């Protein structure tokens, strides 16, 4: 073979080899970039995923539920930091833990990460609390256990918590009338009263005794005091025991208004 043809073939082989190497390097770099991007998307996917939360609802600290069943006194049982939380029906929606049934903590967003759910800060940059589903009506948030309220109402200031775990049921009045308290705040058989609201927040003034609101309409509720004595529900008029600048700051039980005995 003439020498000039040998150099032409040799140069062509080198050129092909270099081009092929450059192409492989380009493809490898592109694949690495694509892989890195895909990894980034996968790792942050939960911050954009909107899906159904299967355990949405009003959840109450199990310690509070047990205390209420034992003491029947919301006022003496409310001093629990993580009192309750309303878990939204969709991920990425914000909520907050209620402390002492009086004030909320920082905003959290619920996310689905992998097969489970977690609370992140509102900016979705930091884990706030882990969520462990124990059963359909019991979950663990951080180190606290919560019970699902079957009739919880996130639109009410007291979430219908005490209506469900303390008041709902059948009673009999001193005159023999059948009185019924429902889980959604209705009452029947008690004079002309139709609605009730069990006070759950005792963090403000004039909160010296357990209280319940009763009225003919939801907009005309009047506040009373109450206490349970075994199976008897005693409802009292309230009397002011201290005023500052004309505003009542402390109250006590006044005259007994109703004595009801639980029958169911």
Secondary structure, 3 states (H helix, E strand, C coil): CCHHHHHHHHHHHHHHHHHHHHHHHHHHHHHHHHHHHHHHHHHCHHHCCCCECCCCEEEEEHHHHHHHHHHCCHHHHCCCCCCEEEECCECCCEECCEECCCEECCCEEEEEECCEEEEEECCCCCEEEEEEEEECCEEEECCEEEEECCCCCCCCCCCCHHHHHHHCEEEEECCCCEEEECCCCEEEEECCEEEEEECCCCCCCCCCCCEEEEECCCCCCEEEEEEEECCEEEEEEEEEEEEECCEEEEEEEEEEEEEEEECC
